[in-house]
Every structure is written in C-alpha cells, then in structure tokens.
Amino acid sequence: MRGIAYVLTALAVFGLAFWAYRENYATQQVLKETRALQHEIGAAQLRLGMLRAEWAYLNRPDRLAELAALNFDRLGLLPLRPDQFGRVDEVSYPPKPLLPILNPVDVSTMAADEEQP
C-alpha cells in the first residue's frame, strides 16, 4: 500500500513540475509580448507628437493667410477677421421635433353637430 502511495505522490510531483515548467515559459512569452507592445505604444506616441508638431507648423495663421492670398483667384478665400466670428447665442439650432398626434379630433364637424337642434 505504501508503494502505491509513493508512486502516486511521485507522479503528482512530476505532473505539477511539468505544469509549472509550462506556465513559466508561457509567462515569459506573455512578458515578451507585453514589452513589444509597450515599445510599439512608445513609438506611436513619438509619431503622434511629431504629427501634432507638423500640424501646428502647417496651421500657422500667417502661412494660411499667405496661402489664401496666393490662391484667391482659384478658391476665392478671404482672410479671417475678428468680426467674422459670432457668439454662441447667435447660433440657430434646429427646432425640436413635435410629438406625433395619436388621437386626432376633427373639430370642424364637432361645431356643426352642436349647433343643430
């Protein structure tokens, strides 16, 4: 009986060692993938910063005004002035939709029915 217990215990230890070995390598693989993703995120953030800087450089008001003046005959763009901007309360929003009429009442025939004796 002791021999069977020793064999089962040894098999359980070998099974757990094999499981721990596989989990160790799976964890190392996931850590490598995580480091690669973090590297990609860092590179994407650098590219995004560069694109934002380029956008700010290309969107300079003096550059845009010069482009509008150069292409006025083709595009008809006018330079921006402060009086071209409005206030928020001057914006016209679309009207709210009316609720649907579910039980219509014909008023024209009701008045004719009440007048007849």
C-alpha positions as CSV (number, residue, x, y, z in Angstrom):
1,M,0.0,0.0,0.0
2,R,2.9,2.3,0.8
3,G,4.4,1.7,-2.6
4,I,1.3,2.8,-4.4
5,A,1.1,6.0,-2.3
6,Y,4.8,6.7,-3.1
7,V,4.2,6.1,-6.8
8,L,1.1,8.3,-6.9
9,T,2.9,11.1,-4.9
10,A,5.9,10.9,-7.3
11,L,3.5,11.1,-10.3
12,A,1.7,14.1,-8.7
13,V,5.0,15.9,-8.1
14,F,6.2,15.2,-11.7
15,G,2.8,16.4,-13.1
16,L,3.0,19.6,-11.0
17,A,6.6,20.2,-12.0
18,F,5.7,19.8,-15.7
19,W,2.7,22.2,-15.3
20,A,4.9,24.8,-13.5
21,Y,7.5,24.4,-16.3
22,R,4.9,25.1,-19.0
23,E,3.4,28.0,-17.0
24,N,6.9,29.5,-16.6
25,Y,7.5,29.6,-20.3
26,A,4.0,30.8,-21.1
27,T,4.5,33.7,-18.6
28,Q,7.9,34.6,-20.2
29,Q,6.2,34.6,-23.7
30,V,3.5,36.9,-22.4
31,L,6.1,39.2,-20.8
32,K,8.0,39.4,-24.2
33,E,4.8,40.3,-26.0
34,T,4.0,43.0,-23.4
35,R,7.4,44.5,-23.8
36,A,7.0,44.6,-27.6
37,L,3.5,46.2,-27.3
38,Q,4.9,48.8,-24.9
39,H,7.7,49.5,-27.3
40,E,5.1,49.9,-30.1
41,I,3.0,52.3,-28.0
42,G,6.0,54.4,-27.2
43,A,6.9,54.6,-30.9
44,A,3.3,55.5,-31.8
45,Q,3.3,58.3,-29.1
46,L,6.5,59.7,-30.6
47,R,5.0,59.7,-34.1
48,L,1.8,61.3,-32.8
49,G,3.9,64.1,-31.1
50,M,5.7,64.6,-34.4
51,L,2.5,64.8,-36.4
52,R,1.0,67.3,-33.9
53,A,4.1,69.5,-34.2
54,E,3.9,69.3,-38.0
55,W,0.2,70.1,-37.9
56,A,0.8,73.1,-35.7
57,Y,3.6,74.3,-38.0
58,L,1.4,73.9,-41.1
59,N,-1.6,75.6,-39.5
60,R,0.2,78.8,-38.6
61,P,-2.1,81.8,-39.2
62,D,0.5,83.8,-41.2
63,R,1.1,80.8,-43.5
64,L,-2.6,80.2,-44.0
65,A,-3.2,83.9,-44.8
66,E,-0.4,83.8,-47.3
67,L,-1.8,80.7,-49.0
68,A,-5.3,82.3,-49.1
69,A,-3.8,85.3,-50.8
70,L,-1.9,83.3,-53.3
71,N,-4.9,81.2,-54.3
72,F,-7.6,83.8,-54.1
73,D,-8.3,83.7,-57.8
74,R,-8.9,79.9,-57.8
75,L,-10.5,79.4,-54.4
76,G,-12.0,82.8,-53.5
77,L,-10.8,82.5,-49.9
78,L,-10.9,85.7,-47.9
79,P,-8.6,86.3,-44.9
80,L,-10.2,85.7,-41.5
81,R,-11.2,88.8,-39.5
82,P,-12.4,89.0,-35.9
83,D,-15.8,90.4,-37.0
84,Q,-16.5,87.2,-38.9
85,F,-17.0,85.2,-35.8
86,G,-20.2,85.1,-33.8
87,R,-21.4,84.4,-30.3
88,V,-22.8,81.1,-29.2
89,D,-26.2,82.5,-28.5
90,E,-26.4,83.6,-32.2
91,V,-26.3,80.0,-33.5
92,S,-29.6,78.8,-34.7
93,Y,-30.3,75.2,-33.7
94,P,-32.8,73.1,-35.5
95,P,-36.3,73.1,-33.8
96,K,-37.2,70.2,-31.6
97,P,-39.4,67.7,-33.3
98,L,-43.1,67.8,-32.5
99,L,-44.7,64.9,-30.8
100,P,-46.9,62.7,-33.0
101,I,-50.7,63.1,-32.8
102,L,-52.1,59.8,-31.7
103,N,-55.8,60.6,-31.2
104,P,-56.8,63.3,-33.7
105,V,-60.1,65.1,-33.1
106,D,-62.0,66.6,-36.0
107,V,-63.0,70.0,-34.7
108,S,-64.8,71.3,-37.8
109,T,-67.6,68.6,-37.6
110,M,-68.0,69.0,-33.8
111,A,-69.1,72.6,-34.1
112,A,-71.6,71.7,-36.7
113,D,-73.1,68.9,-34.6
114,E,-73.6,71.2,-31.5
115,E,-75.5,74.0,-33.5
116,Q,-78.2,71.7,-34.8
117,P,-81.2,71.3,-32.5
